[in-house]
Amino acid sequence: MNKEAIAEKLVKLRGDKSRETVAKACGISTSALAMYEQGERIPRDDIKIKLAKYYKRSVNFIFFDFNEHETYS
């Protein structure tokens, strides 16, 4: 898994929403989301699913497929 690529996708997906908003919606701490977005940690599978549902993307798109055409809007 490419932590840096995942971090970049998570930041782009969050857009202009605050970390607090996304973290609260996903039931995680703001500091955990910050670590994922900074490439310091990879979320557990259950958190991957929550983030994917929140962003209306597949787990594969966010965490595994780095060659797929990326759309964030």
N, C-alpha and C positions, 0 to 999 in steps of 0.2 A: 504494500500500500504506500502510496506517495503522500506523505503528510502535508507537504507544501502545496500540492495540487488540490488536495481536499480542503485545506485551509482557504485557498484562493476561491474555490467554488462556494464555500460557506459564506464568505464575506460578500461575494457578488450576489448570492441568493438573498442575503439579508437586506441588501440595498440600503434604503433610508430608514428602515425600522431600527429601533434601539435593540441592543443586546438583551436588555431587561424584558422587552416585549416578547422576543422570540424564546428566551429562556423560560419565562413564566408559562407561555403557551405549550411548551414541550415538557414542562415539569422538571427542569434541570436548573442548576445554579448559573448565575451570570458568569461566575469565574470559570465554570466548566466550559461554557460556550466560548468564552474568550480563549481558553487553552486549545479548543478544537480549531478556532479561527486563526490562531497563531502557529499552528502546526506542532504544538507541544504534546498533544495527546490525540488519540483516535477514539471516538466514542464506542461504547459497547454496542452490541447488535440491537438491543431494545431502543437505545437512544438514536441509532441510525434510522430506525423505522419511524420514530417520532419526528425527527427532523425531516425525513423524506415526505411524510404525510403533511407536515406543516407547510413545506415549500411546494407541495403538489408535484413532486418529482419522484423518480424511482430511486431506491437505494443504490442500484447499479449506476445510475447517472451520476449521483453525487460522490460515491465512494470508490467506484471501481473503473468506470469507463472514461478514460481520459482522451479518447480519440473521437468520441461522439460530438456532433455539432452542438455547440453549447448555446442555449437560449436561456435568458434569465428574466425575461419580462413576463 
